[in-house]
Amino acid sequence: MPAVPNNSLILLTGASGFLAAHVGQQLLQRGYRVRGTVRSSEKGEYLKDLYKKDGLTEFEYVIVEDVEQEGAFDKAVVGVDGIAHTASPFHFRVEDPYTDLINPAVKGTTGILHSALLEPKVQRVVITSSFASVVNPYDPVYTFTEKDWNEFSPKQVEEKGKEVDPSQAYRASKTLAEKAAWKFLEEHTKDGKAPFDLATVNPPLIFGPVIHQISSASSLNTSVAAFYAYLTGNKKDEDAVNPAGSYVDVRDVARIHIDALATPEASNERFLVSTSAFSFQQLLDVLSKPEYSDLLKSSFPKFVGGKPGTPAPKQNVIDASKAKKTFGWAPIPLEKIVDDMTKSLAERQKEW
């Protein structure tokens, strides 16, 4: 199917999330009309006001309280040309891996695809997956590509049940949800013709400025919350030098979602979106520069600087060359990510 041109109506699920708020903003900036799904009118009105400040008015919202409910998105998909599905739980508060993470992720994903079948205008669905659906334990260092799948985490859930490590439960949820999406497309492809195109975006830890509605620091998304813990003195110096995986800016991930809707070559492809492997020390070192002294004293007097200058340890890396080549993408530099994220957190914490 052809890509989805601007001025089309895009359904954005989970529109009030950290990443989704940026996706919505960039969709509007690029000339799309956006219909977001949110859990409450308060969240919907927040987004309308947020976008309106920049003169972006082609946003509407519908309330979907429970993404696991059958037919949850049926009304939301009416008249849309494309879908960006970002709604999926990301947390480590796990009592039951299926109830808390896996079922919402899988049912939410297959649910939006079932609903998409009801709207013949839908040309492409872009799903926020994760590097979690790719990663496997490797030693020594391994380079991951879109050909890799996480086989380890689902097995951990099967073997350990409620005793499974919460991080493995989360990784399993993302793996099983993405596999369910590709299986769905395969099952609904008849005589070589699919009802719509599919693309997935697979980022690692996502950092960057916070623009979505949050009422307290406890509401921060997991990645930014980890960084905020260093700003507020809730982490130890020695923690900063530990391997932390890979990172990417939220605005880059949002951009790739839209490029995946708009680019013909993105049809039925996975895209790893990552900048580089890191430890939190690299982020903290940016803030060690003299120009941040006043900001830290006024907003984050308990800032933990770690052990400045300690290089990132060797660890597995992500090959994001496919996304860079397909979309002409050049990642936002670390210095800008840290600068914008820190300043946005300084502003937002005044509201808490």
N, C-alpha and C positions, 0 to 999 in steps of 0.2 A: 504494500500500500504506500501511497505518497506520504511525505512528511506533513506535519500539521502547520499550516501557514499562520502568520500573525493575524490578528483580528478574529481568530477562532475562539470559541468558548472552551476553556479548560477547567475540568473539575480537579480541585486540589484537596485531597483528603488529609485530615489532621492538620488543617490550615493554621492552627494556633501554636504549633510546635516551633522549636528553635530553628530548625532547618526550613520548615515549611513557610514560616513567615518571610524568609528571604526568597524562597521560590516564588511566592505570591507577588512580592515586590518586583522581582525581576521579570516575571511574566507580564505584569502591567507595564513596566518600563519598556518592554519590547513589543508592546502593541496588542497583547492578548487580552481577552476578557476572562475574568476568573470567577468561578463559583467555589467557595471553600466550604468544607464540612467542619463543624465545630461542635463541641459538647454543650455549649450554652450561648445564649444571645449576648451575654456580657463579653465573651471572647470574640464573638463575631463583630460586635460594635467596636471593640478595641482595634481590631484589624482595619475596619472601615476608616476609623479616625486616623490610624497610623498612616495608611496609604494616602488619605485625603490631604495630609500635610504636604505631600509632594505633588499634589494635583492629580493623583491617580484615583480615578473614580469608578472605573469599570470593574468593581468588586462587589459581589453579593455573597451571601452565606446561607447555608441550610444547616439545621441542627440534626446531628446523628449522635445519639447518646451512647449507643452500644454497637460497635463495629462487628461484634460476633452474632448479632441478631440476624436471622435469615431475611434477606431483602433489605438490609439496612441502607444500601445505597441506591435502591431502585428509583426513587424519586429524584435523587441528586443527579443521576446521569442523563436525565431527559434533556435532549437538545445539545449535548456536549460533543465536541469534535475530538478531544483528547483528554487523557487522564494522567495526573501525576499523583501517585499513591504513596504518601509518606507516613501514613498513620500506622504505627507499630510500637509496642512498648519497648523502652530501653531503660532498664533498672536492674538492680541486683537484690531487690527485696523479694526473695523467693521462698515460699513455703512448699508450694507444689509446682514443679516446672511446667506442667501442662496447663493447669488452671491459671497461673500467674503470667506465663510468657508464651508458651508454644501455641495453645489454642487461640488466644487473641491474634497472634501474628499470622497463623495459617488461615484461620477463618476470615480474618480481615482481608487477607490477600485474595483468597479464592472468592470471597464475597463480592469484592469490587469487580472481579473478572466476570462473575455470573451476571452482575448488574450491567456490565458493559455490553454483554450479549443482547440486552434488551434495546439498546440504542444503536441503530444502524449507522449513525453518523460517526461513531467512534472509529478513529483511524489508528490510533496508537496509545498504548498504556505504558508509562514509565514508572517503574517501581523502585522505591528506595530499599535496596538490600543493604549489604554491609560486607566489609572485609571479614566479618565473623563467619560468613558463609563460605569463605575461601580458605582460611587459615587452618593449618594442621601443625602439631608439634614437630619441629625439625631441629636437628643438631648434627653437624654444624650449620652455618648460615645457608638459608635457602631463599631463592627469589621466586615470589608468587606471581602468577599471571592469571588471566581469565579462564584458563583451562583447569585450574585447581578448584577442588571442592573440599569443604570441611567434612571429613568422614569421622573424625574423632569425637566431636561433641555429642552428636546424636547417639553414639554408642555409649558414651558416659551416662546420658540420661536413661537409656535402656537398662544399663547395668546397676546404676545407683539409685534411680528413682528420686524420692524426696531428699535423699542424702547427697545429691549431686552438687558440686560446686556451683554457686549462682552464676558465675561468669560462663561456665559451660552450658548452663541452662539457657542463658541469653544467646550464646552462639548457636546452639541447637535450634532455637526458635527462628533465627534469621535463615539458617541453612534450610530448614524444613519448609519455611514460607516461600523462599525463592524456588526451591525444587518443585513445590506445589504449583507455582505460577507457570513454570516451563512445561510441566506435565499437563496442566490445564490447556495450554495453547496447543500442545501436540494432540490431545484428545479431541479438540474442537476444530482441527484442521481437516477438511474433507477434500479429497481429490486435489491436494496440493494448495488449497485455498484456505487461509486462516480468516477468522472473523475480524481480526485487527492485528497490528504489529505489537511486539513487546520489546522492551529494553529494560535492563536493570542497571542501577548505579550502586557501586560497592565501595563506600569510603571507610577508612579507619577512624581514629578519633577525630572529631570535628571541633575546631576552635573558631574564634572570631567574635565580632560584636553581637551583643544580645539585643534584639529588637522586639521579641515577642513578649506577651504579658506574663509577668511573674510577680508573685506577691511577697516572696522572701528568698533568701539564699538557698533554702532547702528545695526550692522549686527549679533551681538551675539544672540544665541538662547535665548528664554524667561527666562529659568531657570537660566542659567549662567549670563545673563544680570542683573538679580535681585541681585545676589551675587556681581557682579562687581560694582553695585551701592554703596554698602557699602565700597568697596575698594577705590572708587574714591570720597567719601564724598557726594554722592548724595542721601543718605538716612539719616533719623534721628535715634538717639539712641533708642528712644522709639519704633520705628518700629520693631526693631530686636526681641523683646520679644513676639510679637504677634504670634499666632498659624499659621503655614505655610503649614500644610499638612504633606506629607511624601516625602522621597527622596530616590534616588538610584544612583549609579555610572554608567556613560555611558558605561564603559567597561563591567560591569555586564550585562546591558541590551543587549549589542552587543553579549556577550557570550550566553545569553539565546536564542537569535534569531538563532544562529548557532546550539545550542543544540536541539532546536525545529525542525530543519531540519534533524539532525543526529540521533535523538532518536526515536525508534519505538513507545514508549509509549506516545509520544507527539501528536500522530495523533488525529486530531479533538478535541483539547483541548484548553482552555483559560489558561493563566498563569499570575497571578499577580506577579509583580517583584518589591519588595520594601524592604528597610532596616528598617526604623522606622519613626514614627511621629517626628516632630521637630519644632523649631522656628529657625530663622537665628542666634539667639544668640549662639546656639551650634556650628555653623560654625565659628563665630567670636571668640569664646573662644579658639579655636585651635590656632588662630593667635596671641593670647595674650601671648603666650610663648616666652621667651627671644630669642630663636633661630630665630624668625621671625622679630626681631627689625630692622636689617639692610635692609632686603628686603622691609619692609614696608616704611622705611625712603627714600629709593632710588626709589622705583617704585610706591608707593601708600602713599604719605605724607599726604593725606587728609583722610586716613582710619578712618572709623567710628567703634568704638569698642563696641557700644551698652552698655548694662548694664551687665558686666561680672558676670558669675556665676548664672544668673537667670535661673531657671529650665524651661524646656519646659512645656507649659500648657497642661492640659489634652485635648485630642481631639480624633476624630475617627482614628482608626488604620487599617492597611492592613495585612491580614493573607497571607503571602507568603510561607507558609509551603509546598504547592503543588509543586512549582518550586524548592524549596530546596530539597525535597525528590526525585522528578523525575530526577533532573539533578545533584544531589550531590553538590548543590551550596551553598557556604559560602560567604556572601556579603563582599565587600571591606570595611574596617573600615573607619569611618568618618575622622580620622586624615589623612589618606592617600588621601582620596578624596579631602579634603581641601588643603593639601600640593601640590598635583599635579595640581589642578585647579588653585591655586594662582600663582604658578611658571609659568604655561603655559600662563596665562594672562599677567604676567609681561613681558614675552618674546614677545608675540604677539602684545602688545600695542606699542612696538618699531617700528612696521611696519606701524602704523596708523598715 
